[in-house]
Amino acid sequence: MAAACEALRTEMRKDAMTHSLVNRPPPEALQDKGIIKGSIGVSPRLAETREALRREMTKDVVSHTLGRRAESLHSSA
């Protein structure tokens, strides 16, 4: 009896997984929602690294611009 219950649970898990896989949205829809970043077919690790680099470059530009602005304010005062 216990073996039959376990077999039934296993089959129910398989059915649930199959249902989830059949009904999952396409990668493009996930990308549009921002769940998948980067391009389809690009390694998630590579996309993550590219995003981190983009953020660091933006921070550097902002820091540099603010530094120049502060220098300009001090020199004109």
MDTraj code that builds the backbone (N, CA, C; nanometers):
import mdtraj as md
import numpy as np

residues = "MET ALA ALA ALA CYS GLU ALA LEU ARG THR GLU MET ARG LYS ASP ALA MET THR HIS SER LEU VAL ASN ARG PRO PRO PRO GLU ALA LEU GLN ASP LYS GLY ILE ILE LYS GLY SER ILE GLY VAL SER PRO ARG LEU ALA GLU THR ARG GLU ALA LEU ARG ARG GLU MET THR LYS ASP VAL VAL SER HIS THR LEU GLY ARG ARG ALA GLU SER LEU HIS SER SER ALA".split()
xyz = np.array([
    [0.0818, -0.1189, 0.0000],
    [0.0000, 0.0000, 0.0000],
    [0.0865, 0.1257, 0.0000],
    [0.1941, 0.1295, 0.0804],
    [0.2829, 0.2456, 0.0868],
    [0.3535, 0.2669, -0.0466],
    [0.3899, 0.1573, -0.1107],
    [0.4575, 0.1674, -0.2405],
    [0.3636, 0.2272, -0.3449],
    [0.2364, 0.1895, -0.3384],
    [0.1392, 0.2439, -0.4329],
    [0.1192, 0.3942, -0.4101],
    [0.1165, 0.4365, -0.2853],
    [0.1032, 0.5794, -0.2536],
    [0.2242, 0.6574, -0.3040],
    [0.3414, 0.6025, -0.2839],
    [0.4637, 0.6695, -0.3301],
    [0.4667, 0.6770, -0.4828],
    [0.4258, 0.5707, -0.5491],
    [0.4210, 0.5705, -0.6953],
    [0.3209, 0.6746, -0.7458],
    [0.2088, 0.6873, -0.6778],
    [0.1083, 0.7866, -0.7157],
    [0.1633, 0.9286, -0.6975],
    [0.2327, 0.9534, -0.5858],
    [0.2938, 1.0852, -0.5621],
    [0.3963, 1.1178, -0.6702],
    [0.4761, 1.0198, -0.7067],
    [0.5773, 1.0400, -0.8108],
    [0.5115, 1.0748, -0.9436],
    [0.4071, 1.0030, -0.9792],
    [0.3364, 1.0307, -1.1043],
    [0.2712, 1.1688, -1.1021],
    [0.2187, 1.2076, -0.9866],
    [0.1571, 1.3399, -0.9754],
    [0.2618, 1.4495, -0.9925],
    [0.3820, 1.4293, -0.9367],
    [0.4900, 1.5262, -0.9538],
    [0.5320, 1.5353, -1.1002],
    [0.5425, 1.4204, -1.1658],
    [0.5782, 1.4185, -1.3085],
    [0.4742, 1.4936, -1.3909],
    [0.3465, 1.4678, -1.3610],
    [0.2386, 1.5352, -1.4342],
    [0.2430, 1.6866, -1.4113],
    [0.2673, 1.7277, -1.2883],
    [0.2745, 1.8708, -1.2580],
    [0.3913, 1.9356, -1.3317],
    [0.5054, 1.8680, -1.3353],
    [0.6226, 1.9214, -1.4050],
    [0.5965, 1.9302, -1.5551],
    [0.5379, 1.8271, -1.6111],
    [0.5054, 1.8277, -1.7536],
    [0.4101, 1.9419, -1.7854],
    [0.3092, 1.9601, -1.7022],
    [0.2131, 2.0687, -1.7211],
    [0.2838, 2.2047, -1.7174],
    [0.3750, 2.2234, -1.6217],
    [0.4482, 2.3492, -1.6097],
    [0.5354, 2.3750, -1.7319],
    [0.6014, 2.2709, -1.7810],
    [0.6886, 2.2869, -1.8972],
    [0.6092, 2.3161, -2.0239],
    [0.4962, 2.2523, -2.0395],
    [0.4137, 2.2737, -2.1579],
    [0.3560, 2.4154, -2.1583],
    [0.3205, 2.4669, -2.0410],
    [0.2538, 2.5957, -2.0319],
    [0.3454, 2.7135, -2.0005],
    [0.4771, 2.6911, -1.9990],
    [0.5653, 2.8021, -1.9670],
    [0.5702, 2.9018, -2.0828],
    [0.5906, 3.0297, -2.0500],
    [0.5954, 3.1310, -2.1555],
    [0.7241, 3.1180, -2.2366],
    [0.7208, 3.1671, -2.3593],
    [0.8427, 3.1608, -2.4424],
    [0.9502, 3.2542, -2.3868],
    [1.0764, 3.2284, -2.4183],
    [1.1851, 3.3121, -2.3661],
    [1.1679, 3.4606, -2.4007],
    [1.1131, 3.4905, -2.5168],
    [1.0938, 3.6296, -2.5566],
    [1.0007, 3.7026, -2.4605],
    [0.8947, 3.6355, -2.4157],
    [0.8008, 3.6967, -2.3214],
    [0.8693, 3.7222, -2.1870],
    [0.9529, 3.6293, -2.1438],
    [1.0265, 3.6474, -2.0185],
    [1.1273, 3.7603, -2.0315],
    [1.1877, 3.7742, -2.1488],
    [1.2827, 3.8829, -2.1724],
    [1.2100, 4.0174, -2.1707],
    [1.0925, 4.0238, -2.2309],
    [1.0144, 4.1475, -2.2322],
    [0.9758, 4.1915, -2.0914],
    [0.9530, 4.0953, -2.0031],
    [0.9159, 4.1263, -1.8647],
    [1.0375, 4.1540, -1.7771],
    [1.1587, 4.1373, -1.8319],
    [1.2803, 4.1620, -1.7561],
    [1.3230, 4.0462, -1.6688],
    [1.2615, 3.9306, -1.6871],
    [1.2978, 3.8126, -1.6086],
    [1.4274, 3.7531, -1.6618],
    [1.4387, 3.7469, -1.7937],
    [1.5616, 3.7034, -1.8591],
    [1.6292, 3.8289, -1.9113],
    [1.7545, 3.8499, -1.8727],
    [1.8278, 3.9670, -1.9195],
    [1.9211, 3.9247, -2.0314],
    [1.9537, 4.0189, -2.1164],
    [2.0447, 3.9900, -2.2258],
    [1.9706, 3.9308, -2.3429],
    [2.0463, 3.8740, -2.4319],
    [1.9907, 3.8166, -2.5536],
    [1.9601, 3.6691, -2.5335],
    [1.8591, 3.6239, -2.6047],
    [1.8262, 3.4813, -2.6012],
    [1.9435, 3.4059, -2.6631],
    [1.9858, 3.3015, -2.5982],
    [2.0972, 3.2218, -2.6479],
    [2.2310, 3.2634, -2.5891],
    [2.2332, 3.3732, -2.5122],
    [2.3562, 3.4177, -2.4469],
    [2.3571, 3.3613, -2.3058],
    [2.4711, 3.3155, -2.2640],
    [2.4857, 3.2580, -2.1307],
    [2.4381, 3.3564, -2.0233],
    [2.3561, 3.3110, -1.9277],
    [2.3114, 3.4002, -1.8198],
    [2.4285, 3.4607, -1.7423],
    [2.5335, 3.3853, -1.7247],
    [2.6505, 3.4371, -1.6529],
    [2.7149, 3.5515, -1.7315],
    [2.7234, 3.5353, -1.8627],
    [2.7793, 3.6404, -1.9475],
    [2.6898, 3.7645, -1.9442],
    [2.5589, 3.7446, -1.9506],
    [2.4655, 3.8572, -1.9452],
    [2.4770, 3.9296, -1.8109],
    [2.4932, 3.8552, -1.7032],
    [2.5074, 3.9142, -1.5696],
    [2.6363, 3.9956, -1.5610],
    [2.7448, 3.9409, -1.6147],
    [2.8731, 4.0110, -1.6140],
    [2.8658, 4.1383, -1.6974],
    [2.7999, 4.1291, -1.8124],
    [2.7844, 4.2468, -1.8988],
    [2.7037, 4.3552, -1.8278],
    [2.5986, 4.3160, -1.7583],
    [2.5145, 4.4116, -1.6851],
    [2.5939, 4.4766, -1.5716],
    [2.6746, 4.3984, -1.5004],
    [2.7573, 4.4538, -1.3923],
    [2.8585, 4.5530, -1.4488],
    [2.9187, 4.5210, -1.5625],
    [3.0135, 4.6114, -1.6265],
    [2.9442, 4.7413, -1.6686],
    [2.8241, 4.7308, -1.7238],
    [2.7495, 4.8484, -1.7650],
    [2.7215, 4.9394, -1.6445],
    [2.6819, 4.8780, -1.5318],
    [2.6552, 4.9562, -1.4108],
    [2.7813, 5.0267, -1.3615],
    [2.8936, 4.9557, -1.3606],
    [3.0196, 5.0151, -1.3151],
    [3.0627, 5.1294, -1.4058],
    [3.0443, 5.1119, -1.5367],
    [3.0809, 5.2185, -1.6301],
    [2.9935, 5.3415, -1.6078],
    [2.8659, 5.3212, -1.5817],
    [2.7755, 5.4330, -1.5538],
    [2.8167, 5.5038, -1.4261],
    [2.8512, 5.4271, -1.3223],
    [2.8963, 5.4876, -1.1969],
    [3.0240, 5.5687, -1.2194],
    [3.1161, 5.5173, -1.3008],
    [3.2400, 5.5892, -1.3288],
    [3.2126, 5.7213, -1.4001],
    [3.1224, 5.7201, -1.4974],
    [3.0891, 5.8426, -1.5705],
    [3.0273, 5.9446, -1.4759],
    [2.9343, 5.9009, -1.3925],
    [2.8693, 5.9923, -1.2980],
    [2.9725, 6.0483, -1.2008],
    [3.0588, 5.9636, -1.1485],
    [3.1612, 6.0076, -1.0537],
    [3.2553, 6.1090, -1.1189],
    [3.2988, 6.0792, -1.2398],
    [3.3882, 6.1689, -1.3120],
    [3.3203, 6.3035, -1.3384],
    [3.1956, 6.2996, -1.3829],
    [3.1218, 6.4221, -1.4124],
    [3.1021, 6.5059, -1.2860],
    [3.0674, 6.4421, -1.1760],
    [3.0492, 6.5152, -1.0498],
    [3.1816, 6.5723, -1.0005],
    [3.2894, 6.4984, -1.0201],
    [3.4216, 6.5477, -0.9803],
    [3.4601, 6.6717, -1.0587],
    [3.4363, 6.6704, -1.1901],
    [3.4668, 6.7875, -1.2731],
    [3.3794, 6.9058, -1.2330],
    [3.2551, 6.8762, -1.2007],
    [3.1632, 6.9824, -1.1602],
    [3.2089, 7.0464, -1.0280],
    [3.2525, 6.9635, -0.9343],
    [3.3014, 7.0144, -0.8062],
    [3.4263, 7.0983, -0.8262],
    [3.5171, 7.0541, -0.9124],
    [3.6376, 7.1318, -0.9427],
    [3.6017, 7.2658, -1.0033],
    [3.5044, 7.2650, -1.0922],
    [3.4610, 7.3877, -1.1580],
    [3.4021, 7.4854, -1.0570],
    [3.3251, 7.4347, -0.9619],
    [3.2663, 7.5210, -0.8602],
    [3.3725, 7.5813, -0.7693],
    [3.4751, 7.5023, -0.7348],
    [3.5810, 7.5502, -0.6458],
    [3.6689, 7.6524, -0.7176],
    [3.6944, 7.6321, -0.8440],
    [3.7826, 7.7231, -0.9169],
    [3.7136, 7.8557, -0.9476],
    [3.5818, 7.8574, -0.9588],
    [3.5104, 7.9810, -0.9890],
    [3.4743, 8.0585, -0.8626],
    [3.4914, 7.9974, -0.7472],
    [3.4547, 8.0644, -0.6210],
    [3.5628, 8.1512, -0.5680],
])
top = md.Topology()
chain = top.add_chain()
for i, resn in enumerate(residues, 1):
    res = top.add_residue(resn, chain, resSeq=i)
    for name in ("N", "CA", "C"):
        top.add_atom(name, md.element.get_by_symbol(name[0]), res)
traj = md.Trajectory(xyz[None], top)
